[in-house]
Amino acid sequence: MNKIAKQFGMVVVAALVLGMGATTATAADNGYVMGGASDNVVVKDPFGLCWRTGYWTPAMATTECDPDLVPKKPMAPKPMAKPAMKPAPMAKPAMKPAPKPVKEKVTMAAETNFDFDKSSLKPEGKARLDDLVGKLKAVNLEVVIAIGHTDSIGSKAYNQKLSMRRAASVKDYLVSKGIQANRIYTEGKGETQPIADNKTKEGRAKNRRVEIEVVGTRESH
């Protein structure tokens, strides 16, 4: 008797479910069985699963019943970070043009003395010429002028030739120190241009001389 009752109850439940499906199927408009007072509630089984209609397709899936089948909206791309602006390069200060070198005229003077009736250089005379040659290294040499002189003892003709030999002696020494021969001009004045009194021994010694003048240029900033 109990077995028959249980089977009967199961048939009743199935009939109720089928009957409800039949009554609510007419309210289905999205692939799911709808029910409730306003026919807008999806019918679910005792396990919480939505009842699908016979014409349900995956395209009808809803988030409530089949969230795994609902296509997910693509996520909006994150805005790209703007590249950091590089600071504008600082303008370099204008370079002032280097001043052009200016040539200035240079004049140097030296003097050597000689023994009586001699045209050979004395040691102190060579020392003065060596000093002059050292200074010429910083000069663009144009010309060296060597002018020989004598005292008043002797004839004018003899003293003229002696003064020329003294000037030539100075030229030969400068050439031996590297000065170009074609840069050296020599002249003899004899006894005509004394710088001291020929009546005294000291004065005559001063007059026995060669005067040297150097003309050139050097760059000045």
SVG drawing of the C-alpha trace seen along z (x, -y; Angstrom):
<svg xmlns="http://www.w3.org/2000/svg" viewBox="-2 -117 148 119">
<polyline fill="none" stroke="black" stroke-width="0.4" points="0.0,0.0 2.8,-2.5 4.7,-1.7 1.6,-2.4 1.1,-5.7 4.7,-6.8 4.5,-6.0 1.3,-8.0 2.8,-10.9 5.7,-11.0 3.3,-11.0 1.4,-13.9 4.6,-16.0 5.6,-15.3 2.1,-16.2 2.3,-19.5 5.7,-20.4 4.5,-19.5 1.3,-21.4 3.2,-24.5 5.6,-24.3 2.6,-24.2 0.9,-27.1 4.1,-29.3 5.5,-28.3 3.2,-30.8 4.9,-33.6 8.4,-32.6 9.9,-35.2 13.7,-34.8 14.2,-31.1 13.4,-30.5 10.2,-29.4 8.6,-32.5 6.1,-32.5 4.9,-34.5 2.0,-37.0 3.3,-39.1 5.0,-36.3 8.3,-38.1 10.1,-35.7 12.2,-32.9 11.1,-29.5 13.8,-27.6 14.1,-24.0 14.7,-23.0 18.4,-23.3 18.2,-26.9 18.7,-26.2 16.6,-28.1 14.1,-26.1 14.9,-26.5 12.3,-26.2 12.6,-23.9 13.7,-26.6 16.4,-27.9 19.8,-28.6 23.1,-29.8 22.5,-33.2 19.5,-33.6 21.7,-33.1 21.2,-35.6 23.4,-36.7 20.9,-35.4 20.7,-31.9 23.8,-31.2 26.4,-33.8 29.2,-31.7 27.5,-31.8 26.9,-35.5 29.5,-37.2 31.7,-39.4 32.0,-43.0 35.5,-43.9 37.3,-46.0 38.1,-49.5 41.8,-49.9 43.6,-51.9 44.6,-55.3 48.3,-55.3 50.4,-57.4 51.7,-60.5 55.5,-60.5 57.2,-62.8 58.1,-66.1 61.8,-66.6 62.9,-70.0 63.8,-72.3 67.6,-72.5 69.1,-75.6 70.4,-78.0 74.2,-78.1 75.6,-81.5 76.9,-83.1 80.7,-82.7 82.5,-85.9 84.9,-85.8 88.5,-85.5 90.3,-88.8 92.5,-88.9 96.2,-89.3 97.5,-92.7 101.1,-93.1 103.1,-95.8 106.4,-97.2 109.4,-96.3 112.7,-98.1 115.8,-97.0 119.2,-98.5 122.6,-97.2 126.2,-98.3 129.6,-96.7 133.0,-98.4 136.4,-97.6 140.0,-98.0 142.1,-100.6 142.5,-99.9 140.8,-96.5 137.6,-95.0 137.4,-91.8 134.7,-91.4 135.6,-91.5 134.1,-89.0 131.7,-91.6 130.7,-92.5 129.8,-88.9 127.8,-88.7 125.7,-91.7 125.0,-90.1 124.1,-86.8 121.5,-88.6 120.1,-90.3 119.8,-87.0 117.8,-85.6 115.3,-88.5 114.9,-88.1 113.3,-84.6 110.0,-86.4 110.1,-88.8 109.2,-88.4 112.5,-89.8 112.5,-92.3 116.0,-93.7 119.1,-94.2 121.1,-97.3 124.8,-97.3 126.6,-100.7 130.3,-100.8 132.2,-103.9 135.8,-104.8 137.6,-107.5 139.4,-110.4 142.9,-108.9 144.0,-108.1 142.9,-109.3 139.3,-109.6 139.7,-107.0 141.3,-104.5 138.7,-105.0 135.9,-104.6 137.2,-101.2 137.8,-100.2 134.2,-101.1 133.0,-98.9 135.1,-96.0 133.7,-96.4 130.1,-96.3 131.0,-93.2 132.4,-91.5 129.1,-92.0 127.2,-90.6 129.4,-87.5 128.8,-86.8 125.0,-87.2 124.9,-84.8 126.8,-82.2 124.0,-82.4 121.3,-81.7 120.3,-85.1 119.7,-85.1 122.5,-87.0 120.0,-88.7 118.3,-90.2 121.4,-92.1 122.4,-95.4 125.9,-96.9 127.2,-100.4 130.3,-102.3 130.4,-106.0 134.1,-106.2 134.8,-109.0 132.0,-111.3 129.5,-110.5 131.3,-110.5 129.2,-110.2 132.1,-111.3 135.1,-113.7 137.9,-112.3 140.4,-114.4 140.3,-111.9 141.1,-108.3 137.8,-107.4 135.9,-109.4 137.8,-107.7 137.0,-104.2 133.3,-105.0 133.5,-106.1 135.1,-102.8 131.8,-101.0 129.1,-99.3 125.5,-100.4 122.9,-97.6 119.3,-98.3 116.7,-95.6 113.3,-96.2 110.5,-93.6 107.0,-92.8 105.3,-90.7 101.7,-89.7 99.9,-91.6 96.5,-90.6"/>
</svg>
